[in-house]
């Protein structure tokens, strides 16, 4: 759980050797737009600060969080990015809808990670209130858009480093 001491939002950005060559797609939910747009802006800024060029950042908007996995698949099919960052916000309501949506999105994105063999990051806020969402989208707990972008970049670097390693006797 994020708190003032435990957040990636304040970490230094990565400087990847091949950043200019990387393509990244952002898939963003329109639901809770003020929150998700703040996440998007922070993710884009993080990518740019890490060396990703603007022409290689592709944005796809979907109606709600439930559509994030399909949006990620469409983004992959259309742009073949090196990584995909999914951003959304499901605020707890009077029913358990948030649990069903969040679990479905998590499972869908996990499946895509494995099927595509590329990072598909989970930037879905699941707060209990609008205030908690604001705290995690640029408020007192940082911005989870930064964290989702940072995670994608770390995984891209891991993939690059592991691909360079040779298997067997050297």
C-alpha positions, 0 to 999 in steps of 0.5 A: 500500500502506498504511503508517504515513505513507500512510493516510486513516484519520487525515484530518479528516472531511468536512462535507458541505452536504447530509449530513443528506439523504444515504443510505448503505448498508454491505454487510459480509461475515460471513467474518472477522467480527472484522475486518469488524465493526471495519471496519463500526464505523469506517465508521459512525462516520466517516459520523456524524462527517461529518453522515450521520444514523443513520436514513440508514445501512443495513446489509446482511450477506452471507456472504462477500466474493464476495457483496459485489457482489450485496449492493450491488445488493440494497442499491441496489434496496431502499434506493436509497442515494446511496452504497454502502460494501462491506467484507470481508476475504480472507486469503491461504491455501495456494491462489490462492482469494484472487486469484479472489475479490478480482478478482471482487469488484473487477470486480463493484463497478467495474461497479456504480459505472458502471452505477448512477452512484453511488459503490460503494466497495471496502473489501475487505482482501486481506492475507497474514495475520490480523496484517496484517488486524488492522493494517488494521482498527484497528491500526497502519495505521489502519482501512480502514473509515474510508477506504472511508467517506471515499472514498464521501463524497468521491465524493458531494461530487464528484457534488454539485459537478459536478451544480451546474455548468452546461454551456455559456455562462453 
